Amino acid sequence: MEKVPHQTNAVLIGKKPVMNYVLAIVRLFNQEGVDEVIVRARGGNIYKAVDAIETTKNLFIKNLKIKKFDINSEEMEDDKGTKRRVSSVEIVIYKE
Amino acid sequence: MEKVPHQTNAVLIGKKPVMNYVLAIVRLFNQEGVDEVIVRARGGNIYKAVDAIETTKNLFIKNLKIKKFDINSEEMEDDKGTKRRVSSVEIVIYKE
């Protein structure tokens, strides 16, 4: 049976514990069989994105490599309606 | 007069406001004339590293590009002597 193509190889880092994202990455590679995973994070979650990738590499996928790293920023409004610029990252990883 | 070679093209992101690091990066490129700048940060400062690069690009150096992005981790002891792994990044940037 042919595999149906899908665009679910992205992990958006949010407020959950880092291990949730580690397991999401591992599942994409090992169960879904994707070639690469796109990890996206914004603002204060950027550290968690790096941490998730590093933890995935240390604990589960030794040959994990970074293919692409992009940074960007977008203007956002906070609760009080004040506009501020928030940085974001997109990190593409793959198994060598 | 020949320029003396130096290895001061690295910026370590710490506790200062992000604009300090933005100005450090701009000074390295525009006054010191280095070809590339290495931005290093650890743990919670990783966001600030991304922010500094993004702000430098938006405000001062439009053609700023990322050459290399590495992540790593090291074991550290906190105040109570508990060992924990802290992720770090090294981002090499250049003017295109």
N, CA and C atoms of all chains as a GROMACS GRO file, in nm:
protein
  576
    1MET      N    1   0.084  -0.120   0.000
    1MET     CA    2   0.000   0.000   0.000
    1MET      C    3   0.088   0.125   0.000
    2GLU      N    4   0.051   0.217  -0.084
    2GLU     CA    5   0.130   0.340  -0.090
    2GLU      C    6   0.102   0.431   0.029
    3LYS      N    7   0.203   0.496   0.071
    3LYS     CA    8   0.182   0.591   0.181
    3LYS      C    9   0.114   0.718   0.131
    4VAL      N   10   0.016   0.762   0.203
    4VAL     CA   11  -0.053   0.885   0.165
    4VAL      C   12   0.035   1.004   0.208
    5PRO      N   13   0.060   1.097   0.116
    5PRO     CA   14   0.142   1.212   0.156
    5PRO      C   15   0.069   1.301   0.257
    6HIS      N   16   0.143   1.355   0.349
    6HIS     CA   17   0.080   1.444   0.447
    6HIS      C   18   0.176   1.557   0.483
    7GLN      N   19   0.120   1.661   0.535
    7GLN     CA   20   0.204   1.776   0.573
    7GLN      C   21   0.200   1.791   0.726
    8THR      N   22   0.210   1.679   0.794
    8THR     CA   23   0.203   1.683   0.940
    8THR      C   24   0.341   1.658   1.001
    9ASN      N   25   0.442   1.712   0.937
    9ASN     CA   26   0.577   1.692   0.993
    9ASN      C   27   0.625   1.815   1.069
   10ALA      N   28   0.530   1.897   1.114
   10ALA     CA   29   0.568   2.016   1.189
   10ALA      C   30   0.529   2.003   1.336
   11VAL      N   31   0.616   2.052   1.422
   11VAL     CA   32   0.588   2.054   1.566
   11VAL      C   33   0.593   2.199   1.612
   12LEU      N   34   0.482   2.247   1.663
   12LEU     CA   35   0.479   2.384   1.714
   12LEU      C   36   0.499   2.380   1.866
   13ILE      N   37   0.604   2.444   1.912
   13ILE     CA   38   0.638   2.441   2.054
   13ILE      C   39   0.549   2.540   2.130
   14GLY      N   40   0.477   2.489   2.228
   14GLY     CA   41   0.389   2.574   2.307
   14GLY      C   42   0.418   2.564   2.455
   15LYS      N   43   0.310   2.559   2.534
   15LYS     CA   44   0.327   2.568   2.679
   15LYS      C   45   0.346   2.434   2.750
   16LYS      N   46   0.334   2.324   2.676
   16LYS     CA   47   0.346   2.193   2.741
   16LYS      C   48   0.490   2.166   2.785
   17PRO      N   49   0.508   2.066   2.870
   17PRO     CA   50   0.645   2.031   2.911
   17PRO      C   51   0.728   1.987   2.790
   18VAL      N   52   0.858   2.010   2.798
   18VAL     CA   53   0.945   1.985   2.683
   18VAL      C   54   0.936   1.839   2.637
   19MET      N   55   0.917   1.745   2.731
   19MET     CA   56   0.916   1.604   2.692
   19MET      C   57   0.801   1.570   2.598
   20ASN      N   58   0.691   1.644   2.606
   20ASN     CA   59   0.582   1.625   2.511
   20ASN      C   60   0.629   1.646   2.367
   21TYR      N   61   0.709   1.750   2.348
   21TYR     CA   62   0.756   1.782   2.213
   21TYR      C   63   0.865   1.685   2.168
   22VAL      N   64   0.945   1.641   2.264
   22VAL     CA   65   1.046   1.539   2.232
   22VAL      C   66   0.976   1.415   2.176
   23LEU      N   67   0.872   1.370   2.246
   23LEU     CA   68   0.801   1.250   2.202
   23LEU      C   69   0.728   1.273   2.070
   24ALA      N   70   0.678   1.394   2.048
   24ALA     CA   71   0.614   1.425   1.920
   24ALA      C   72   0.715   1.414   1.806
   25ILE      N   73   0.836   1.462   1.828
   25ILE     CA   74   0.941   1.455   1.726
   25ILE      C   75   0.980   1.310   1.699
   26VAL      N   76   0.999   1.234   1.807
   26VAL     CA   77   1.040   1.094   1.793
   26VAL      C   78   0.932   1.014   1.718
   27ARG      N   79   0.806   1.041   1.752
   27ARG     CA   80   0.696   0.970   1.688
   27ARG      C   81   0.690   1.002   1.538
   28LEU      N   82   0.710   1.127   1.503
   28LEU     CA   83   0.709   1.164   1.361
   28LEU      C   84   0.816   1.089   1.283
   29PHE      N   85   0.936   1.084   1.339
   29PHE     CA   86   1.045   1.014   1.269
   29PHE      C   87   1.022   0.862   1.269
   30ASN      N   88   0.990   0.805   1.385
   30ASN     CA   89   0.993   0.659   1.399
   30ASN      C   90   0.861   0.592   1.366
   31GLN      N   91   0.749   0.659   1.387
   31GLN     CA   92   0.621   0.596   1.354
   31GLN      C   93   0.566   0.647   1.221
   32GLU      N   94   0.568   0.778   1.202
   32GLU     CA   95   0.516   0.833   1.076
   32GLU      C   96   0.617   0.819   0.963
   33GLY      N   97   0.742   0.802   0.998
   33GLY     CA   98   0.844   0.782   0.898
   33GLY      C   99   0.875   0.903   0.812
   34VAL      N  100   0.857   1.022   0.867
   34VAL     CA  101   0.890   1.142   0.789
   34VAL      C  102   1.041   1.157   0.772
   35ASP      N  103   1.082   1.227   0.668
   35ASP     CA  104   1.224   1.247   0.642
   35ASP      C  105   1.281   1.360   0.726
   36GLU      N  106   1.198   1.461   0.749
   36GLU     CA  107   1.244   1.573   0.829
   36GLU      C  108   1.129   1.629   0.911
   37VAL      N  109   1.163   1.694   1.018
   37VAL     CA  110   1.063   1.754   1.105
   37VAL      C  111   1.092   1.903   1.116
   38ILE      N  112   0.988   1.983   1.107
   38ILE     CA  113   1.002   2.127   1.121
   38ILE      C  114   0.957   2.166   1.262
   39VAL      N  115   1.048   2.222   1.339
   39VAL     CA  116   1.016   2.266   1.475
   39VAL      C  117   1.001   2.418   1.475
   40ARG      N  118   0.885   2.465   1.517
   40ARG     CA  119   0.860   2.609   1.518
   40ARG      C  120   0.836   2.657   1.660
   41ALA      N  121   0.888   2.774   1.692
   41ALA     CA  122   0.865   2.831   1.826
   41ALA      C  123   0.874   2.981   1.819
   42ARG      N  124   0.812   3.044   1.915
   42ARG     CA  125   0.805   3.191   1.917
   42ARG      C  126   0.840   3.240   2.056
   43GLY      N  127   0.904   3.357   2.064
   43GLY     CA  128   0.930   3.423   2.192
   43GLY      C  129   0.996   3.332   2.294
   44GLY      N  130   0.941   3.331   2.412
   44GLY     CA  131   1.000   3.256   2.522
   44GLY      C  132   1.004   3.105   2.502
   45ASN      N  133   0.935   3.055   2.400
   45ASN     CA  134   0.938   2.911   2.374
   45ASN      C  135   1.056   2.868   2.288
   46ILE      N  136   1.135   2.965   2.242
   46ILE     CA  137   1.246   2.931   2.154
   46ILE      C  138   1.347   2.842   2.227
   47TYR      N  139   1.370   2.872   2.353
   47TYR     CA  140   1.462   2.787   2.429
   47TYR      C  141   1.410   2.644   2.435
   48LYS      N  142   1.279   2.631   2.452
   48LYS     CA  143   1.220   2.497   2.462
   48LYS      C  144   1.236   2.419   2.331
   49ALA      N  145   1.233   2.489   2.219
   49ALA     CA  146   1.254   2.424   2.090
   49ALA      C  147   1.395   2.366   2.082
   50VAL      N  148   1.493   2.447   2.121
   50VAL     CA  149   1.632   2.402   2.121
   50VAL      C  150   1.648   2.285   2.218
   51ASP      N  151   1.588   2.298   2.334
   51ASP     CA  152   1.595   2.195   2.436
   51ASP      C  153   1.531   2.064   2.387
   52ALA      N  154   1.419   2.075   2.319
   52ALA     CA  155   1.350   1.955   2.269
   52ALA      C  156   1.437   1.881   2.167
   53ILE      N  157   1.501   1.958   2.079
   53ILE     CA  158   1.586   1.897   1.977
   53ILE      C  159   1.708   1.832   2.044
   54GLU      N  160   1.768   1.904   2.136
   54GLU     CA  161   1.887   1.854   2.204
   54GLU      C  162   1.853   1.728   2.285
   55THR      N  163   1.739   1.728   2.353
   55THR     CA  164   1.698   1.612   2.432
   55THR      C  165   1.665   1.493   2.341
   56THR      N  166   1.599   1.520   2.229
   56THR     CA  167   1.570   1.413   2.133
   56THR      C  168   1.700   1.347   2.087
   57LYS      N  169   1.800   1.430   2.060
   57LYS     CA  170   1.930   1.380   2.013
   57LYS      C  171   1.998   1.299   2.122
   58ASN      N  172   1.997   1.350   2.243
   58ASN     CA  173   2.069   1.282   2.352
   58ASN      C  174   2.003   1.150   2.393
   59LEU      N  175   1.870   1.149   2.394
   59LEU     CA  176   1.801   1.032   2.449
   59LEU      C  177   1.755   0.931   2.344
   60PHE      N  178   1.720   0.978   2.224
   60PHE     CA  179   1.652   0.887   2.132
   60PHE      C  180   1.715   0.874   1.994
   61ILE      N  181   1.752   0.984   1.932
   61ILE     CA  182   1.798   0.978   1.793
   61ILE      C  183   1.936   1.042   1.784
   62LYS      N  184   2.038   0.957   1.800
   62LYS     CA  185   2.176   1.008   1.809
   62LYS      C  186   2.221   1.082   1.684
   63ASN      N  187   2.171   1.036   1.566
   63ASN     CA  188   2.218   1.095   1.440
   63ASN      C  189   2.127   1.207   1.390
   64LEU      N  190   2.065   1.275   1.484
   64LEU     CA  191   1.979   1.388   1.449
   64LEU      C  192   2.065   1.509   1.409
   65LYS      N  193   2.030   1.568   1.296
   65LYS     CA  194   2.106   1.684   1.248
   65LYS      C  195   2.014   1.800   1.214
   66ILE      N  196   2.073   1.918   1.211
   66ILE     CA  197   1.997   2.037   1.172
   66ILE      C  198   2.020   2.067   1.026
   67LYS      N  199   1.911   2.078   0.951
   67LYS     CA  200   1.922   2.104   0.808
   67LYS      C  201   1.912   2.254   0.780
   68LYS      N  202   1.823   2.320   0.853
   68LYS     CA  203   1.795   2.460   0.823
   68LYS      C  204   1.753   2.531   0.951
   69PHE      N  205   1.794   2.654   0.963
   69PHE     CA  206   1.755   2.734   1.079
   69PHE      C  207   1.719   2.873   1.032
   70ASP      N  208   1.597   2.910   1.053
   70ASP     CA  209   1.551   3.042   1.010
   70ASP      C  210   1.498   3.120   1.128
   71ILE      N  211   1.527   3.250   1.131
   71ILE     CA  212   1.463   3.330   1.232
   71ILE      C  213   1.380   3.439   1.165
   72ASN      N  214   1.282   3.483   1.235
   72ASN     CA  215   1.188   3.578   1.182
   72ASN      C  216   1.128   3.658   1.295
   73SER      N  217   1.046   3.755   1.264
   73SER     CA  218   0.973   3.823   1.370
   73SER      C  219   0.841   3.871   1.318
   74GLU      N  220   0.746   3.884   1.408
   74GLU     CA  221   0.616   3.934   1.367
   74GLU      C  222   0.567   4.030   1.474
   75GLU      N  223   0.483   4.123   1.432
   75GLU     CA  224   0.428   4.219   1.526
   75GLU      C  225   0.305   4.158   1.591
   76MET      N  226   0.300   4.165   1.721
   76MET     CA  227   0.183   4.109   1.791
   76MET      C  228   0.128   4.212   1.888
   77GLU      N  229   0.000   4.195   1.918
   77GLU     CA  230  -0.060   4.280   2.019
   77GLU      C  231  -0.072   4.204   2.150
   78ASP      N  232  -0.029   4.264   2.258
   78ASP     CA  233  -0.047   4.194   2.386
   78ASP      C  234  -0.185   4.224   2.444
   79ASP      N  235  -0.210   4.176   2.564
   79ASP     CA  236  -0.343   4.189   2.626
   79ASP      C  237  -0.390   4.334   2.634
   80LYS      N  238  -0.294   4.422   2.653
   80LYS     CA  239  -0.330   4.563   2.669
   80LYS      C  240  -0.337   4.639   2.536
   81GLY      N  241  -0.320   4.567   2.427
   81GLY     CA  242  -0.328   4.630   2.296
   81GLY      C  243  -0.199   4.696   2.252
   82THR      N  244  -0.092   4.677   2.329
   82THR     CA  245   0.037   4.732   2.290
   82THR      C  246   0.101   4.641   2.185
   83LYS      N  247   0.147   4.702   2.078
   83LYS     CA  248   0.211   4.624   1.973
   83LYS      C  249   0.358   4.602   2.006
   84ARG      N  250   0.404   4.478   1.991
   84ARG     CA  251   0.547   4.457   2.002
   84ARG      C  252   0.591   4.346   1.908
   85ARG      N  253   0.717   4.348   1.874
   85ARG     CA  254   0.774   4.255   1.779
   85ARG      C  255   0.820   4.130   1.854
   86VAL      N  256   0.778   4.015   1.807
   86VAL     CA  257   0.818   3.890   1.872
   86VAL      C  258   0.898   3.805   1.772
   87SER      N  259   1.014   3.758   1.816
   87SER     CA  260   1.097   3.675   1.729
   87SER      C  261   1.047   3.531   1.729
   88SER      N  262   1.070   3.464   1.617
   88SER     CA  263   1.033   3.323   1.607
   88SER      C  264   1.142   3.247   1.532
   89VAL      N  265   1.146   3.116   1.553
   89VAL     CA  266   1.243   3.034   1.482
   89VAL      C  267   1.173   2.918   1.411
   90GLU      N  268   1.237   2.871   1.307
   90GLU     CA  269   1.193   2.750   1.238
   90GLU      C  270   1.318   2.666   1.216
   91ILE      N  271   1.320   2.550   1.279
   91ILE     CA  272   1.437   2.464   1.273
   91ILE      C  273   1.397   2.333   1.205
   92VAL      N  274   1.463   2.303   1.094
   92VAL     CA  275   1.434   2.178   1.022
   92VAL      C  276   1.540   2.075   1.060
   93ILE      N  277   1.494   1.960   1.111
   93ILE     CA  278   1.587   1.855   1.154
   93ILE      C  279   1.564   1.727   1.076
   94TYR      N  280   1.666   1.644   1.067
   94TYR     CA  281   1.654   1.516   0.994
   94TYR      C  282   1.746   1.413   1.057
   95LYS      N  283   1.719   1.288   1.026
   95LYS     CA  284   1.807   1.180   1.071
   95LYS      C  285   1.911   1.154   0.963
   96GLU      N  286   2.038   1.159   0.999
   96GLU     CA  287   2.142   1.140   0.899
   96GLU      C  288   2.150   0.993   0.859
   97MET      N  289   4.850   5.082   0.693
   97MET     CA  290   4.877   4.999   0.810
   97MET      C  291   4.795   4.871   0.802
   98GLU      N  292   4.861   4.761   0.828
   98GLU     CA  293   4.789   4.634   0.821
   98GLU      C  294   4.702   4.614   0.944
   99LYS      N  295   4.588   4.551   0.922
   99LYS     CA  296   4.502   4.522   1.035
   99LYS      C  297   4.556   4.403   1.114
  100VAL      N  298   4.556   4.416   1.244
  100VAL     CA  299   4.603   4.306   1.328
  100VAL      C  300   4.490   4.202   1.339
  101PRO      N  301   4.521   4.075   1.314
  101PRO     CA  302   4.415   3.974   1.325
  101PRO      C  303   4.372   3.955   1.471
  102HIS      N  304   4.246   3.931   1.489
  102HIS     CA  305   4.198   3.911   1.626
  102HIS      C  306   4.085   3.808   1.625
  103GLN      N  307   4.060   3.751   1.740
  103GLN     CA  308   3.952   3.651   1.750
  103GLN      C  309   3.843   3.706   1.841
  104THR      N  310   3.810   3.832   1.820
  104THR     CA  311   3.708   3.894   1.904
  104THR      C  312   3.578   3.914   1.826
  105ASN      N  313   3.545   3.815   1.746
  105ASN     CA  314   3.420   3.829   1.670
  105ASN      C  315   3.306   3.748   1.732
  106ALA      N  316   3.319   3.720   1.862
  106ALA     CA  317   3.214   3.645   1.930
  106ALA      C  318   3.137   3.734   2.027
  107VAL      N  319   3.007   3.713   2.033
  107VAL     CA  320   2.923   3.786   2.128
  107VAL      C  321   2.853   3.682   2.216
  108LEU      N  322   2.880   3.689   2.346
  108LEU     CA  323   2.814   3.598   2.439
  108LEU      C  324   2.694   3.668   2.500
  109ILE      N  325   2.578   3.612   2.478
  109ILE     CA  326   2.455   3.674   2.527
  109ILE      C  327   2.437   3.644   2.676
  110GLY      N  328   2.423   3.749   2.754
  110GLY     CA  329   2.407   3.732   2.898
  110GLY      C  330   2.284   3.804   2.950
  111LYS      N  331   2.301   3.869   3.064
  111LYS     CA  332   2.184   3.926   3.132
  111LYS      C  333   2.150   4.070   3.093
  112LYS      N  334   2.235   4.131   3.010
  112LYS     CA  335   2.209   4.270   2.974
  112LYS      C  336   2.089   4.283   2.881
  113PRO      N  337   2.038   4.404   2.866
  113PRO     CA  338   1.926   4.423   2.772
  113PRO      C  339   1.967   4.386   2.630
  114VAL      N  340   1.872   4.341   2.552
  114VAL     CA  341   1.902   4.290   2.419
  114VAL      C  342   1.971   4.393   2.331
  115MET      N  343   1.939   4.522   2.350
  115MET     CA  344   1.997   4.625   2.265
  115MET      C  345   2.149   4.635   2.281
  116ASN      N  346   2.199   4.601   2.401
  116ASN     CA  347   2.344   4.597   2.420
  116ASN      C  348   2.411   4.500   2.322
  117TYR      N  349   2.349   4.385   2.304
  117TYR     CA  350   2.408   4.284   2.215
  117TYR      C  351   2.389   4.321   2.070
  118VAL      N  352   2.277   4.387   2.040
  118VAL     CA  353   2.256   4.437   1.904
  118VAL      C  354   2.369   4.533   1.866
  119LEU      N  355   2.398   4.625   1.957
  119LEU     CA  356   2.503   4.724   1.929
  119LEU      C  357   2.640   4.659   1.922
  120ALA      N  358   2.662   4.557   2.003
  120ALA     CA  359   2.790   4.484   1.998
  120ALA      C  360   2.807   4.417   1.861
  121ILE      N  361   2.700   4.359   1.809
  121ILE     CA  362   2.706   4.294   1.678
  121ILE      C  363   2.731   4.396   1.568
  122VAL      N  364   2.657   4.508   1.574
  122VAL     CA  365   2.672   4.612   1.472
  122VAL      C  366   2.815   4.668   1.473
  123ARG      N  367   2.867   4.691   1.595
  123ARG     CA  368   3.002   4.745   1.607
  123ARG      C  369   3.106   4.649   1.547
  124LEU      N  370   3.090   4.520   1.573
  124LEU     CA  371   3.184   4.422   1.518
  124LEU      C  372   3.185   4.427   1.365
  125PHE      N  373   3.068   4.432   1.306
  125PHE     CA  374   3.060   4.435   1.160
  125PHE      C  375   3.110   4.568   1.105
  126ASN      N  376   3.059   4.678   1.161
  126ASN     CA  377   3.080   4.808   1.097
  126ASN      C  378   3.207   4.880   1.143
  127GLN      N  379   3.249   4.858   1.266
  127GLN     CA  380   3.372   4.925   1.311
  127GLN      C  381   3.492   4.833   1.305
  128GLU      N  382   3.476   4.711   1.356
  128GLU     CA  383   3.588   4.617   1.354
  128GLU      C  384   3.606   4.554   1.215
  129GLY      N  385   3.500   4.555   1.137
  129GLY     CA  386   3.508   4.501   1.002
  129GLY      C  387   3.523   4.350   0.993
  130VAL      N  388   3.471   4.279   1.089
  130VAL     CA  389   3.481   4.132   1.082
  130VAL      C  390   3.388   4.079   0.973
  131ASP      N  391   3.421   3.960   0.921
  131ASP     CA  392   3.339   3.900   0.816
  131ASP      C  393   3.216   3.830   0.872
  132GLU      N  394   3.234   3.774   0.990
  132GLU     CA  395   3.121   3.706   1.052
  132GLU      C  396   3.126   3.721   1.203
  133VAL      N  397   3.011   3.708   1.264
  133VAL     CA  398   3.002   3.720   1.410
  133VAL      C  399   2.941   3.591   1.465
  134ILE      N  400   3.001   3.542   1.573
  134ILE     CA  401   2.950   3.421   1.638
  134ILE      C  402   2.869   3.464   1.760
  135VAL      N  403   2.742   3.432   1.762
  135VAL     CA  404   2.656   3.467   1.876
  135VAL      C  405   2.632   3.340   1.957
  136ARG      N  406   2.669   3.345   2.085
  136ARG     CA  407   2.652   3.227   2.170
  136ARG      C  408   2.556   3.259   2.284
  137ALA      N  409   2.471   3.162   2.318
  137ALA     CA  410   2.380   3.181   2.430
  137ALA      C  411   2.345   3.046   2.490
  138ARG      N  412   2.302   3.052   2.614
  138ARG     CA  413   2.273   2.930   2.688
  138ARG      C  414   2.138   2.946   2.759
  139GLY      N  415   2.066   2.834   2.770
  139GLY     CA  416   1.942   2.832   2.849
  139GLY      C  417   1.846   2.944   2.812
  140GLY      N  418   1.798   3.013   2.913
  140GLY     CA  419   1.697   3.116   2.894
  140GLY      C  420   1.743   3.234   2.809
  141ASN      N  421   1.873   3.244   2.783
  141ASN     CA  422   1.922   3.354   2.699
  141ASN      C  423   1.914   3.324   2.550
  142ILE      N  424   1.875   3.203   2.516
  142ILE     CA  425   1.871   3.165   2.374
  142ILE      C  426   1.772   3.253   2.299
  143TYR      N  427   1.659   3.282   2.360
  143TYR     CA  428   1.562   3.370   2.296
  143TYR      C  429   1.624   3.506   2.269
  144LYS      N  430   1.700   3.554   2.365
  144LYS     CA  431   1.762   3.686   2.350
  144LYS      C  432   1.862   3.688   2.234
  145ALA      N  433   1.929   3.576   2.211
  145ALA     CA  434   2.022   3.567   2.098
  145ALA      C  435   1.947   3.582   1.966
  146VAL      N  436   1.836   3.510   1.955
  146VAL     CA  437   1.754   3.517   1.834
  146VAL      C  438   1.700   3.659   1.817
  147ASP      N  439   1.655   3.714   1.926
  147ASP     CA  440   1.600   3.849   1.926
  147ASP      C  441   1.705   3.952   1.885
  148ALA      N  442   1.826   3.937   1.936
  148ALA     CA  443   1.934   4.031   1.902
  148ALA      C  444   1.965   4.026   1.753
  149ILE      N  445   1.970   3.906   1.698
  149ILE     CA  446   2.000   3.891   1.555
  149ILE      C  447   1.886   3.951   1.472
  150GLU      N  448   1.764   3.919   1.510
  150GLU     CA  449   1.648   3.968   1.436
  150GLU      C  450   1.639   4.121   1.444
  151THR      N  451   1.667   4.177   1.560
  151THR     CA  452   1.663   4.322   1.576
  151THR      C  453   1.775   4.389   1.496
  152THR      N  454   1.894   4.328   1.498
  152THR     CA  455   2.006   4.380   1.419
  152THR      C  456   1.967   4.387   1.272
  153LYS      N  457   1.903   4.281   1.225
  153LYS     CA  458   1.861   4.273   1.085
  153LYS      C  459   1.754   4.379   1.054
  154ASN      N  460   1.658   4.391   1.141
  154ASN     CA  461   1.547   4.484   1.114
  154ASN      C  462   1.590   4.630   1.121
  155LEU      N  463   1.678   4.662   1.216
  155LEU     CA  464   1.710   4.803   1.239
  155LEU      C  465   1.837   4.850   1.170
  156PHE      N  466   1.936   4.761   1.157
  156PHE     CA  467   2.068   4.811   1.115
  156PHE      C  468   2.127   4.744   0.991
  157ILE      N  469   2.123   4.613   0.986
  157ILE     CA  470   2.193   4.542   0.877
  157ILE      C  471   2.093   4.453   0.804
  158LYS      N  472   2.034   4.510   0.699
  158LYS     CA  473   1.925   4.442   0.629
  158LYS      C  474   1.968   4.308   0.568
  159ASN      N  475   2.094   4.304   0.518
  159ASN     CA  476   2.140   4.184   0.447
  159ASN      C  477   2.211   4.084   0.540
  160LEU      N  478   2.171   4.084   0.666
  160LEU     CA  479   2.229   3.991   0.763
  160LEU      C  480   2.175   3.850   0.737
  161LYS      N  481   2.266   3.753   0.732
  161LYS     CA  482   2.224   3.615   0.704
  161LYS      C  483   2.284   3.520   0.807
  162ILE      N  484   2.221   3.405   0.820
  162ILE     CA  485   2.273   3.303   0.911
  162ILE      C  486   2.355   3.203   0.832
  163LYS      N  487   2.478   3.183   0.878
  163LYS     CA  488   2.567   3.090   0.808
  163LYS      C  489   2.560   2.952   0.870
  164LYS      N  490   2.553   2.948   1.002
  164LYS     CA  491   2.562   2.821   1.072
  164LYS      C  492   2.483   2.832   1.202
  165PHE      N  493   2.420   2.722   1.237
  165PHE     CA  494   2.344   2.718   1.362
  165PHE      C  495   2.371   2.585   1.429
  166ASP      N  496   2.428   2.587   1.544
  166ASP     CA  497   2.462   2.465   1.617
  166ASP      C  498   2.395   2.466   1.753
  167ILE      N  499   2.345   2.350   1.793
  167ILE     CA  500   2.298   2.343   1.930
  167ILE      C  501   2.376   2.238   2.005
  168ASN      N  502   2.382   2.254   2.133
  168ASN     CA  503   2.462   2.168   2.217
  168ASN      C  504   2.404   2.168   2.356
  169SER      N  505   2.459   2.088   2.443
  169SER     CA  506   2.416   2.095   2.582
  169SER      C  507   2.531   2.058   2.673
  170GLU      N  508   2.525   2.110   2.794
  170GLU     CA  509   2.629   2.077   2.890
  170GLU      C  510   2.566   2.056   3.026
  171GLU      N  511   2.631   1.975   3.106
  171GLU     CA  512   2.579   1.950   3.239
  171GLU      C  513   2.628   2.060   3.332
  172MET      N  514   2.535   2.117   3.407
  172MET     CA  515   2.572   2.223   3.500
  172MET      C  516   2.517   2.193   3.638
  173GLU      N  517   2.583   2.249   3.738
  173GLU     CA  518   2.531   2.236   3.874
  173GLU      C  519   2.463   2.365   3.914
  174ASP      N  520   2.342   2.356   3.968
  174ASP     CA  521   2.278   2.478   4.014
  174ASP      C  522   2.322   2.509   4.157
  175ASP      N  523   2.262   2.612   4.215
  175ASP     CA  524   2.303   2.659   4.348
  175ASP      C  525   2.297   2.550   4.454
  176LYS      N  526   2.199   2.460   4.437
  176LYS     CA  527   2.182   2.354   4.537
  176LYS      C  528   2.264   2.230   4.507
  177GLY      N  529   2.347   2.237   4.406
  177GLY     CA  530   2.433   2.123   4.374
  177GLY      C  531   2.364   2.018   4.287
  178THR      N  532   2.243   2.048   4.242
  178THR     CA  533   2.173   1.953   4.155
  178THR      C  534   2.227   1.968   4.013
  179LYS      N  535   2.260   1.854   3.951
  179LYS     CA  536   2.310   1.860   3.814
  179LYS      C  537   2.196   1.860   3.716
  180ARG      N  538   2.204   1.950   3.619
  180ARG     CA  539   2.106   1.943   3.512
  180ARG      C  540   2.168   1.984   3.380
  181ARG      N  541   2.107   1.937   3.273
  181ARG     CA  542   2.160   1.961   3.140
  181ARG      C  543   2.103   2.093   3.087
  182VAL      N  544   2.189   2.179   3.038
  182VAL     CA  545   2.144   2.308   2.985
  182VAL      C  546   2.181   2.316   2.837
  183SER      N  547   2.084   2.351   2.755
  183SER     CA  548   2.108   2.362   2.611
  183SER      C  549   2.173   2.496   2.578
  184SER      N  550   2.252   2.495   2.472
  184SER     CA  551   2.315   2.620   2.428
  184SER      C  552   2.313   2.625   2.276
  185VAL      N  553   2.326   2.747   2.223
  185VAL     CA  554   2.331   2.762   2.078
  185VAL      C  555   2.452   2.844   2.036
  186GLU      N  556   2.495   2.821   1.915
  186GLU     CA  557   2.600   2.902   1.853
  186GLU      C  558   2.552   2.936   1.712
  187ILE      N  559   2.532   3.065   1.691
  187ILE     CA  560   2.476   3.109   1.562
  187ILE      C  561   2.581   3.197   1.495
  188VAL      N  562   2.623   3.157   1.376
  188VAL     CA  563   2.721   3.237   1.301
  188VAL      C  564   2.646   3.318   1.196
  189ILE      N  565   2.667   3.450   1.202
  189ILE     CA  566   2.598   3.539   1.108
  189ILE      C  567   2.699   3.617   1.024
  190TYR      N  568   2.655   3.663   0.907
  190TYR     CA  569   2.742   3.740   0.818
  190TYR      C  570   2.658   3.838   0.736
  191LYS      N  571   2.727   3.935   0.680
  191LYS     CA  572   2.660   4.029   0.589
  191LYS      C  573   2.674   3.977   0.448
  192GLU      N  574   2.562   3.963   0.378
  192GLU     CA  575   2.567   3.909   0.242
  192GLU      C  576   2.622   4.013   0.144
   0.00000   0.00000   0.00000
